[in-house]
Amino acid sequence: MPIYTYKCASCGFAQDEMQKMSDALLTVCPSCGKADYAKQVTAAGFALKGTGWYATDFKDSGSKPVAKAEAAAPACGTGACPACN
């Protein structure tokens, strides 16, 4: 379940609340009882750790690997392939 940060505009009370995404927003402050309790916009609460999933899995080095069949085939225009004959 996601954890949301709420803050009261009247008294300044702030608290993290664990709620389902489908739950209704909380509006009544648990500290002062006023209806000024609102969900805050915060940064995501996770960090990627390890050796670097981006560098090992998704990083584009600028060149694509050449397939073995393409690497073994002679360059077109030399008369060695069926397209040149």
Buried (B, 14 or more C-beta within 10 A) or exposed (E): EEEBBBBBEEBEBEBEBEBEEEEEEBEEBEEEEBEBBBBEEEEEEEEEEEEEEEEEEEEEEEEEEEEEEEEEEEEEEEEEEEEEE
